[in-house]
Amino acid sequence: MSPNVENVFNTLRERGFVQQSTDEQALSQLLSKKGVSYYVGFDPTADSLHVGSLVPIMAMAHLQRAGHRPIAIIGGGTTMVGDPSGKTEMRQMMSQEEIEANGVHILGQLKRYLNFSNGQGLFLNNADWLVPLTYIEFLRDIGRHFRVNEMIKVEAYRQRLEREEGLSFIEFNYQLLQAYDFLLLYRKQGCLVQMGGSDQWGNILAGVDLIRRMEAKTAYGLTFPLLTTARGEKMGKTAKGAIWLSANRTSPYEFYQYWINTDDRDVERFLAYFTFLPMDQVRHFGQMKDAALREAKEILAYEVTSLAHGKEEADRARSASHAAFGGEDADLSSIPTTTIASSRLVQGIPIIDLLYQVGLTRSKAASRRLIQQGGAYVNGEQIKEIEMIVSEKSFEGEALLLRSGKKQYHRVRLG
């Protein structure tokens, strides 16, 4: 069920999206009307967004479902400068060609959540207006509205200034460029709201203030919380690295398993953020215990995977997950798989080497510890001998299923 126009701000707040906002009452009233344009910026530093980006994406989707117009900005210009917010060192410079190629991939991911057809949403690259700027004109018209003593109070700048690496002059300009984005979008697109992570609060306020100074008009800002898991870990980070929205970087099965492995304490919160399920259902699932909570995690994993990769891939990932946990007649093809030539098995492969080779452990020493702690399995049987050798006899048919702990699986096939 889509949120009503009248309560979309309440929907965002109830689901946990609102960290800070400028004039909350006025913003709520503004969003009670249809057709408000709002924007979020995405840095195209890779050819995929990761699950941390789902917070702004889902907030944008809720607003569009309520009748408002999303503007997604790819920071082709600002990425060439580098945002110092939350960074301990200067970002590596990227070429315009790299940025544009990444933007194409990111647009494809955003289209799974947002409708950009027939003017219902816009996808823009700020390089289109930032790159042609002339330096003197920009300083005269825009720079004069900024005070250095105020800028260095922003936490992102202050933290960098306290470090030995310092803050480069090019990064110091980032706030001006982001504020200019908001001003230009206000002028060209009637954009009234900018949204972003809580680390963007200073940059968003700069844009709101610039519009007030130059246009004598009111614009609004809203920030989302920077999510961590109940374990205190950064959202979307695992031992193997980031969880990406791209199937080429994180397979739909691995993506599904990430959500299945959600800490019990995070289930209700993540259902609120990352699905469109009504909040009464979210609260109901959040109160489940034991086996029922496992079902709630399956609902979370299926819903999020369906949005990111489509229903067909979500079905395959769920089937593979059931198979890995002992289900019958299920599709194992989505489980990460490594093919090994039969010739390599003539003399056999030490299990310590194999666990490391397929990526279930980070080193052979870690493989040894995993076995000693009783956490390594072959075809459902616990490995008790560190010196175990895997040969063709270890395979069931043409495949062998390895497991690390309770939830990490990898299939090995004969080539």
Backbone hydrogen bonds, N-H to C=O, Kabsch-Sander energy under -0.5 kcal/mol:
donor,donor_aa,acceptor,acceptor_aa,energy
7,N,4,N,-0.8
8,V,5,V,-1.1
11,T,7,N,-2.4
12,L,8,V,-2.4
13,R,9,F,-2.4
14,E,10,N,-3.1
15,R,11,T,-2.1
16,G,13,R,-1.0
17,F,12,L,-2.6
18,V,12,L,-0.5
19,Q,17,F,-0.7
19,Q,223,T,-3.3
20,Q,223,T,-1.0
22,T,221,G,-2.1
23,D,21,S,-0.6
27,L,23,D,-2.6
28,S,24,E,-2.6
29,Q,25,Q,-2.0
30,L,26,A,-2.5
31,L,27,L,-2.4
32,S,29,Q,-1.0
33,K,30,L,-1.6
35,G,67,G,-2.2
37,S,190,G,-0.5
38,Y,69,R,-2.1
39,Y,193,V,-2.4
40,V,71,I,-1.7
41,G,195,M,-0.5
42,F,73,I,-3.2
45,T,43,D,-1.7
51,V,243,I,-2.3
53,S,50,H,-2.1
54,L,51,V,-1.5
55,V,52,G,-1.0
57,I,53,S,-1.9
58,M,54,L,-2.8
59,A,55,V,-1.9
60,M,56,P,-2.5
61,A,57,I,-2.1
62,H,58,M,-2.3
63,L,59,A,-2.0
64,Q,60,M,-2.4
65,R,61,A,-2.5
66,A,62,H,-0.9
67,G,64,Q,-2.0
68,H,63,L,-2.0
69,R,36,V,-2.0
71,I,38,Y,-2.0
72,A,122,L,-2.9
73,I,40,V,-2.5
73,I,71,I,-0.6
74,I,72,A,-0.6
74,I,124,L,-3.3
75,G,42,F,-2.3
75,G,73,I,-0.6
76,G,74,I,-2.5
79,T,75,G,-2.5
80,M,77,G,-0.6
81,V,78,T,-1.1
82,G,78,T,-3.3
87,K,84,P,-2.2
99,I,95,S,-2.1
100,E,96,Q,-2.4
101,A,97,E,-2.1
102,N,98,E,-2.4
103,G,99,I,-2.1
104,V,100,E,-1.5
105,H,101,A,-1.3
106,I,102,N,-2.3
107,L,103,G,-2.4
108,G,104,V,-1.5
109,Q,105,H,-1.4
110,L,106,I,-2.5
111,K,107,L,-2.0
112,R,109,Q,-1.2
113,Y,110,L,-1.9
114,L,110,L,-2.5
116,F,114,L,-0.7
119,G,116,F,-0.6
120,Q,117,S,-2.2
122,L,70,P,-2.4
124,L,72,A,-2.4
126,N,74,I,-2.0
126,N,124,L,-0.5
128,D,125,N,-2.1
129,W,126,N,-0.8
130,L,126,N,-2.3
131,V,127,A,-1.5
133,L,130,L,-1.2
138,F,134,T,-2.4
139,L,135,Y,-2.5
140,R,136,I,-2.4
141,D,137,E,-2.7
142,I,138,F,-2.8
143,G,138,F,-1.8
144,R,139,L,-1.0
145,H,142,I,-2.0
146,F,143,G,-1.8
148,V,146,F,-0.5
150,E,147,R,-0.9
151,M,147,R,-2.3
152,I,148,V,-2.3
153,K,150,E,-1.1
154,V,151,M,-1.6
158,R,154,V,-2.8
159,Q,155,E,-2.8
160,R,156,A,-1.5
161,L,157,Y,-2.5
162,E,158,R,-1.4
163,R,159,Q,-0.6
163,R,160,R,-0.9
166,G,160,R,-0.6
166,G,163,R,-0.7
172,F,168,S,-1.6
173,N,169,F,-0.8
173,N,170,I,-0.6
174,Y,171,E,-1.9
177,L,173,N,-1.9
178,Q,174,Y,-2.5
179,A,175,Q,-2.3
180,Y,176,L,-2.1
181,D,177,L,-2.1
182,F,178,Q,-1.7
183,L,179,A,-2.1
184,L,180,Y,-2.9
185,L,181,D,-2.7
186,Y,182,F,-2.2
187,R,183,L,-2.3
188,K,184,L,-3.2
189,Q,185,L,-2.0
190,G,186,Y,-1.0
191,C,185,L,-1.9
192,L,37,S,-2.1
193,V,37,S,-1.2
194,Q,220,Y,-2.2
195,M,39,Y,-2.7
196,G,222,L,-1.5
198,S,224,F,-1.5
200,Q,197,G,-2.4
201,W,198,S,-1.3
204,I,200,Q,-2.8
205,L,201,W,-2.6
206,A,202,G,-1.7
207,G,203,N,-1.5
208,V,204,I,-2.3
209,D,205,L,-2.6
210,L,206,A,-2.1
211,I,207,G,-2.2
212,R,208,V,-1.8
213,R,209,D,-2.4
214,M,210,L,-2.6
215,E,211,I,-2.4
216,A,211,I,-0.6
216,A,212,R,-1.0
217,K,211,I,-1.0
219,A,217,K,-0.5
220,Y,192,L,-3.0
222,L,194,Q,-2.0
223,T,20,Q,-2.8
224,F,196,G,-2.3
227,L,225,P,-0.8
229,T,233,E,-2.8
232,G,229,T,-2.3
235,M,227,L,-1.7
237,K,234,K,-1.8
238,T,241,G,-1.8
241,G,238,T,-1.1
243,I,236,G,-1.9
244,W,242,A,-0.7
245,L,49,L,-2.9
249,R,246,S,-0.7
250,T,246,S,-2.8
255,F,251,S,-2.8
256,Y,252,P,-2.6
257,Q,253,Y,-2.6
258,Y,254,E,-1.8
259,W,255,F,-1.2
260,I,256,Y,-2.0
261,N,257,Q,-2.0
262,T,259,W,-1.5
266,D,263,D,-2.4
267,V,263,D,-0.6
267,V,264,D,-0.9
270,F,266,D,-2.9
271,L,267,V,-2.3
272,A,268,E,-1.8
273,Y,269,R,-1.9
274,F,270,F,-3.0
275,T,271,L,-1.0
281,Q,278,P,-0.7
282,V,278,P,-2.1
283,R,279,M,-2.7
284,H,280,D,-1.6
285,F,281,Q,-2.9
286,G,282,V,-2.2
287,Q,283,R,-0.9
287,Q,284,H,-0.9
288,M,285,F,-1.4
292,A,289,K,-1.4
293,L,289,K,-0.7
293,L,290,D,-0.5
294,R,290,D,-1.3
295,E,291,A,-1.4
296,A,292,A,-1.7
297,K,293,L,-2.1
298,E,294,R,-1.8
299,I,295,E,-2.1
300,L,296,A,-2.3
301,A,297,K,-2.9
302,Y,298,E,-2.7
303,E,299,I,-2.7
304,V,300,L,-2.5
305,T,301,A,-2.3
306,S,302,Y,-2.5
307,L,303,E,-1.7
308,A,304,V,-2.1
309,H,305,T,-3.0
310,G,305,T,-0.6
310,G,306,S,-1.5
314,A,310,G,-1.9
315,D,311,K,-2.6
316,R,312,E,-2.1
317,A,313,E,-2.6
318,R,314,A,-2.4
319,S,315,D,-2.4
320,A,316,R,-2.6
321,S,317,A,-2.3
322,H,318,R,-2.3
323,A,319,S,-2.3
324,A,320,A,-2.4
325,F,321,S,-1.4
326,G,323,A,-1.8
327,G,322,H,-3.5
332,L,330,A,-0.7
335,I,332,L,-1.7
338,T,411,R,-2.4
340,I,413,R,-3.1
344,R,341,A,-1.4
345,L,342,S,-1.6
346,V,343,S,-1.0
349,I,390,V,-2.2
351,I,388,M,-2.7
353,D,350,P,-0.5
354,L,350,P,-2.2
355,L,351,I,-2.5
356,Y,352,I,-1.3
357,Q,353,D,-2.8
358,V,354,L,-2.2
359,G,356,Y,-1.0
360,L,355,L,-1.7
361,T,355,L,-1.1
367,S,363,S,-1.7
368,R,364,K,-2.1
369,R,365,A,-2.1
370,L,366,A,-2.4
371,I,367,S,-2.1
372,Q,368,R,-2.4
373,Q,369,R,-2.1
374,G,371,I,-1.6
375,G,370,L,-2.7
377,Y,403,R,-2.2
378,V,381,E,-2.6
379,N,401,L,-3.5
381,E,378,V,-2.2
383,I,376,A,-2.9
384,K,382,Q,-0.6
386,I,384,K,-0.6
388,M,385,E,-1.6
390,V,349,I,-3.1
391,S,389,I,-0.6
394,S,391,S,-1.6
395,F,392,E,-1.3
396,E,399,A,-2.7
397,G,395,F,-0.8
398,E,396,E,-0.6
399,A,396,E,-1.3
400,L,412,V,-2.1
402,L,400,L,-0.6
402,L,410,H,-3.2
403,R,377,Y,-2.0
404,S,408,Q,-2.8
405,G,375,G,-3.5
405,G,403,R,-0.5
407,K,404,S,-0.6
408,Q,404,S,-1.6
409,Y,407,K,-0.6
410,H,402,L,-2.1
411,R,336,P,-2.8
412,V,400,L,-3.2
413,R,338,T,-2.7
414,L,398,E,-2.2
415,G,340,I,-3.1
